[in-house]
Amino acid sequence: MDSDQTHRLEPLQKRIEKQYRRLEKRLEDYEEEDILERKNVGDNLGDIQTTEHYLLKPNDANELLSFYITTAAAIESESALIINAYSFNFGLDREGSLDFLYNLRQKDREDMIYYLGLIDSGLKGELAKVRKRRNEFAHSQDHRIIDDIETEKANIKRAYNAMEKLKEISIEVEMKSI
């Protein structure tokens, strides 16, 4: 990627890192008294499972929504830039290639970088989970309600790590293309 493309994502990635660190700390503060609802649910084998729902504070819920939206946006941009560098020589071979890539659905970009052999199936799955989680929060009637604090902490860590791994791949592709 040329330096303009790489530097264009740095402020967004720094913002995501700050959001990630803040969310890690904020979600640690939730305790038993923050449980909105706890249900014991029997499954078809007769086992009793407990489900919990937490009601996030408005600022925490908005931070979580913003985190998923900005992380997904960074992943979308990074994916397009990787394909552009790898397949179109940074757009030098085909004018308008980056615009073309930005107009693809993110799932299609993920498929492309997977089939080009640039990511493995594990990272492909993680990228899809970030997209799914972003959509769940963005289209939820009440994004303040989450099922489990520990699961959500793990989800944000996985989303952050997926973005970081994609950034590493982007740097590798850039180095090979020079």
Summary of the structure (lengths in Angstrom):
residues: 178
radius of gyration: 18.9
end to end distance: 8.9
largest distance: 62.2
contacts: 514
relative contact order: 0.17
helix: 71%
strand: 10%
